[in-house]
Amino acid sequence: MTTEGTLMQRTAWAAIIVALVLVLIKLAAYLVSDSIAMLASLADSAVDVFASAINLIAIRQALMPADAEHRFGHGKAEPLAGLMQAAFIAGSVAFLAIESVSRLLEPHAIIAPDIALGAVGVSIVLLLILLVAQEITVRRTGSIAIRADRMHYVGDLLSNLGVVLGVVLSSRFGWQKADPVVGLIISLLLALSAAHVFRQSYDQLMDRELPDDERDRIRQIVMRHKDVTDLHDLRTRMAGVHTFIQLHVELDPAMSLTRAHAVSDAVEADLMEAFPRAEVIIHQDPAGLEPTPSEA
């Protein structure tokens, strides 16, 4: 397995372990404090356990090499996991919204606020450590699964900060409705997170083109070669951490097949350097030849 694959799996395991620890801490704090904001944060962490477990399975599947039945690899396991994560988050949002509205109608005083704040403090420290590790992994690998998982834990961090606000306002200043209001705000943040993860995963599953700036970058790399007169029919897509690039290059009609092959290899090497996890397919066309409708 590659160094990047090992890093992705270790980060996924770290996320599961941290989420389990947070669930235990927050469950104890909720049972003692009866804080709806703490319950919201607990539900968020519980979702994270399942989401991170699915993430780990998807990452291991996505890192499997291409085989006879999956010639393009298993990269789409990652966006599939992202869709399941979005569904988990959406379920927790509905639960939290209902509980928060119920507490708004019938406010409850928070019991043992100091215990709740202590639990949140420990949670914030663990989350910050995990988020740093996930950011490093995303920067090195570009993993959509780790990026989606990171969104959960960013939401968890915000929910913990919200718990601090809700507990302090309720216990120190007597505003009991602050606790469920914070719960509703956390629900909204989680809903936005779910929408982002869903959109990103959906785009990969539907083979959405790379962003315009990335496609422009590809064009610039190709056109740097003096033997390439033009390019057309550029097609791109993502599958997990893998990028797929297909294009036609236009070359001098008098160029030998051997030379055309060498030019294509040079273009491919430059693209692979810019996109290390890319699979590149290049077709050579004689310059001046009108492309067919499918190539236009």
Sequence and secondary structure as in RCSB ss.txt:
>XXXX:A:sequence
MTTEGTLMQRTAWAAIIVALVLVLIKLAAYLVSDSIAMLASLADSAVDVFASAINLIAIRQALMPADAEHRFGHG
KAEPLAGLMQAAFIAGSVAFLAIESVSRLLEPHAIIAPDIALGAVGVSIVLLLILLVAQEITVRRTGSIAIRADR
MHYVGDLLSNLGVVLGVVLSSRFGWQKADPVVGLIISLLLALSAAHVFRQSYDQLMDRELPDDERDRIRQIVMRH
KDVTDLHDLRTRMAGVHTFIQLHVELDPAMSLTRAHAVSDAVEADLMEAFPRAEVIIHQDPAGLEPTPSEA
>XXXX:A:secstr
  HHHHHHHHHHHHHHHHHHHHHHHHHHHHHHH  HHHHHHHHHHHHHHHHHHHHHHHHHHHTS   SS TT ST
THHHHHHHHHHHHHHHHHHHHHHHHHHHHHS    S HHHHHHHHHHHHHHHHHHHHHHHHHHHHH  HHHHHHH
HHHHHHHHHHHHHHHHHHHHHHS  TTHHHHHHHHHHHHHHHHHHHHHHHHHHHHTT    HHHHHHHHHHHHTS
TT  EEEEEEEEEETTEEEEEEEEEE TTS HHHHHHHHHHHHHHHHHHSTTEEEEEEEEETT    TTT 
